[in-house]
């Protein structure tokens, strides 16, 4: 089987950053309000995801007792 060669278009295509997901161990769905802001994160199907560069959300979710990083 021949190896797939990447084209220039594939090499230049922007790569979307992966989101960081946390599993809610208590609720299936709920709203999480970040402290010191009006931002609301939605838990759906026991999970909430944020961008990897969202420091405020990552700090909040990492320190929340009901959430576990996947």
Secondary structure, DSSP 8 states (H G I E B T S, - for coil): -------HHHHHS-----EEEEEESS-SSEEEE-TTS--EEEEBTTEEEEETT-HHHHHHHHH-TTEEE-
